[in-house]
Amino acid sequence: MKQSQINELTLTEIKDMILEESVSLSKMQFNHAVSPLENPMQLRASRKTIARLKTALKNKESQTSASNN
């Protein structure tokens, strides 16, 4: 998921995406431990997507709290 797509999401959508990606990552990690994944770079991409989502979540939360003050 690209940063431009992430920036268009709302707070609840970002939280939902973080949850979905985290579940997907844990499933991939388990499958990779049992038998190697066809493309292990998927693990890295998933971790980076989660990090981008968490960063966007922090930014949006700080913007909303700053505008409320």
PyRosetta script that sets phi, psi and omega in degrees:
from pyrosetta import init, pose_from_sequence

init()
pose = pose_from_sequence("MKQSQINELTLTEIKDMILEESVSLSKMQFNHAVSPLENPMQLRASRKTIARLKTALKNKESQTSASNN")
pose.set_psi(1, 132.3)
pose.set_omega(1, -177.1)
pose.set_phi(2, -84.2)
pose.set_psi(2, 156.8)
pose.set_omega(2, -178.4)
pose.set_phi(3, -61.2)
pose.set_psi(3, -36.8)
pose.set_omega(3, 179.8)
pose.set_phi(4, -63.9)
pose.set_psi(4, -37.2)
pose.set_omega(4, 177.4)
pose.set_phi(5, -68.5)
pose.set_psi(5, -39.1)
pose.set_omega(5, -179.0)
pose.set_phi(6, -65.9)
pose.set_psi(6, -39.7)
pose.set_omega(6, -178.1)
pose.set_phi(7, -64.4)
pose.set_psi(7, -23.6)
pose.set_omega(7, -179.4)
pose.set_phi(8, -81.8)
pose.set_psi(8, -12.6)
pose.set_omega(8, -176.8)
pose.set_phi(9, -78.7)
pose.set_psi(9, 155.8)
pose.set_omega(9, 175.4)
pose.set_phi(10, -87.5)
pose.set_psi(10, 172.8)
pose.set_omega(10, -179.4)
pose.set_phi(11, -59.3)
pose.set_psi(11, -45.9)
pose.set_omega(11, -178.3)
pose.set_phi(12, -67.0)
pose.set_psi(12, -37.5)
pose.set_omega(12, 177.9)
pose.set_phi(13, -64.3)
pose.set_psi(13, -39.2)
pose.set_omega(13, 179.4)
pose.set_phi(14, -65.2)
pose.set_psi(14, -43.7)
pose.set_omega(14, 179.3)
pose.set_phi(15, -61.5)
pose.set_psi(15, -41.8)
pose.set_omega(15, 178.2)
pose.set_phi(16, -63.9)
pose.set_psi(16, -41.3)
pose.set_omega(16, 179.9)
pose.set_phi(17, -65.6)
pose.set_psi(17, -38.8)
pose.set_omega(17, 178.0)
pose.set_phi(18, -61.4)
pose.set_psi(18, -44.3)
pose.set_omega(18, 179.6)
pose.set_phi(19, -62.6)
pose.set_psi(19, -45.9)
pose.set_omega(19, -180.0)
pose.set_phi(20, -62.3)
pose.set_psi(20, -46.3)
pose.set_omega(20, -179.5)
pose.set_phi(21, -65.1)
pose.set_psi(21, -37.3)
pose.set_omega(21, 179.7)
pose.set_phi(22, -65.3)
pose.set_psi(22, -42.4)
pose.set_omega(22, 177.8)
pose.set_phi(23, -64.5)
pose.set_psi(23, -43.2)
pose.set_omega(23, 179.3)
pose.set_phi(24, -62.2)
pose.set_psi(24, -42.7)
pose.set_omega(24, 179.6)
pose.set_phi(25, -63.2)
pose.set_psi(25, -43.8)
pose.set_omega(25, -178.7)
pose.set_phi(26, -65.4)
pose.set_psi(26, -36.8)
pose.set_omega(26, 176.3)
pose.set_phi(27, -64.5)
pose.set_psi(27, -43.7)
pose.set_omega(27, 179.2)
pose.set_phi(28, -63.4)
pose.set_psi(28, -40.8)
pose.set_omega(28, 179.9)
pose.set_phi(29, -63.9)
pose.set_psi(29, -40.9)
pose.set_omega(29, 177.9)
pose.set_phi(30, -64.7)
pose.set_psi(30, -46.5)
pose.set_omega(30, 178.7)
pose.set_phi(31, -61.8)
pose.set_psi(31, -36.5)
pose.set_omega(31, 179.8)
pose.set_phi(32, -69.0)
pose.set_psi(32, -33.0)
pose.set_omega(32, 178.4)
pose.set_phi(33, -69.9)
pose.set_psi(33, -35.4)
pose.set_omega(33, -178.7)
pose.set_phi(34, -75.3)
pose.set_psi(34, -52.0)
pose.set_omega(34, 177.0)
pose.set_phi(35, -145.2)
pose.set_psi(35, 139.9)
pose.set_omega(35, -175.3)
pose.set_phi(36, -56.6)
pose.set_psi(36, 139.5)
pose.set_omega(36, 176.5)
pose.set_phi(37, -70.4)
pose.set_psi(37, 154.8)
pose.set_omega(37, 177.4)
pose.set_phi(38, -64.7)
pose.set_psi(38, -39.3)
pose.set_omega(38, 179.2)
pose.set_phi(39, -130.2)
pose.set_psi(39, 92.0)
pose.set_omega(39, -177.3)
pose.set_phi(40, -67.7)
pose.set_psi(40, -11.5)
pose.set_omega(40, 177.2)
pose.set_phi(41, -69.0)
pose.set_psi(41, -14.4)
pose.set_omega(41, 175.9)
pose.set_phi(42, -61.6)
pose.set_psi(42, -34.2)
pose.set_omega(42, 178.4)
pose.set_phi(43, -61.2)
pose.set_psi(43, -46.5)
pose.set_omega(43, -179.7)
pose.set_phi(44, -64.5)
pose.set_psi(44, -43.3)
pose.set_omega(44, -179.7)
pose.set_phi(45, -63.0)
pose.set_psi(45, -39.4)
pose.set_omega(45, 179.7)
pose.set_phi(46, -67.2)
pose.set_psi(46, -41.8)
pose.set_omega(46, 177.6)
pose.set_phi(47, -62.3)
pose.set_psi(47, -40.8)
pose.set_omega(47, 179.6)
pose.set_phi(48, -67.9)
pose.set_psi(48, -37.3)
pose.set_omega(48, 177.7)
pose.set_phi(49, -64.1)
pose.set_psi(49, -42.9)
pose.set_omega(49, 177.7)
pose.set_phi(50, -61.4)
pose.set_psi(50, -42.4)
pose.set_omega(50, 179.3)
pose.set_phi(51, -63.5)
pose.set_psi(51, -41.2)
pose.set_omega(51, 178.0)
pose.set_phi(52, -63.1)
pose.set_psi(52, -41.7)
pose.set_omega(52, -180.0)
pose.set_phi(53, -65.0)
pose.set_psi(53, -42.8)
pose.set_omega(53, 179.7)
pose.set_phi(54, -65.1)
pose.set_psi(54, -38.1)
pose.set_omega(54, 177.8)
pose.set_phi(55, -65.1)
pose.set_psi(55, -44.5)
pose.set_omega(55, 179.2)
pose.set_phi(56, -64.1)
pose.set_psi(56, -37.6)
pose.set_omega(56, 178.0)
pose.set_phi(57, -62.6)
pose.set_psi(57, -45.8)
pose.set_omega(57, 178.4)
pose.set_phi(58, -60.9)
pose.set_psi(58, -45.1)
pose.set_omega(58, -179.7)
pose.set_phi(59, -61.2)
pose.set_psi(59, -45.3)
pose.set_omega(59, -178.9)
pose.set_phi(60, -67.8)
pose.set_psi(60, -38.5)
pose.set_omega(60, 178.7)
pose.set_phi(61, -65.4)
pose.set_psi(61, -39.5)
pose.set_omega(61, 179.9)
pose.set_phi(62, -69.8)
pose.set_psi(62, -33.9)
pose.set_omega(62, 177.6)
pose.set_phi(63, -67.4)
pose.set_psi(63, -41.1)
pose.set_omega(63, -178.8)
pose.set_phi(64, -71.1)
pose.set_psi(64, -36.3)
pose.set_omega(64, 178.8)
pose.set_phi(65, -71.9)
pose.set_psi(65, -32.9)
pose.set_omega(65, 178.3)
pose.set_phi(66, -70.9)
pose.set_psi(66, -36.2)
pose.set_omega(66, -179.4)
pose.set_phi(67, -75.4)
pose.set_psi(67, -24.5)
pose.set_omega(67, 177.8)
pose.set_phi(68, -76.9)
pose.set_psi(68, -22.2)
pose.set_omega(68, -178.3)
pose.set_phi(69, -85.5)
pose.dump_pdb("model.pdb")
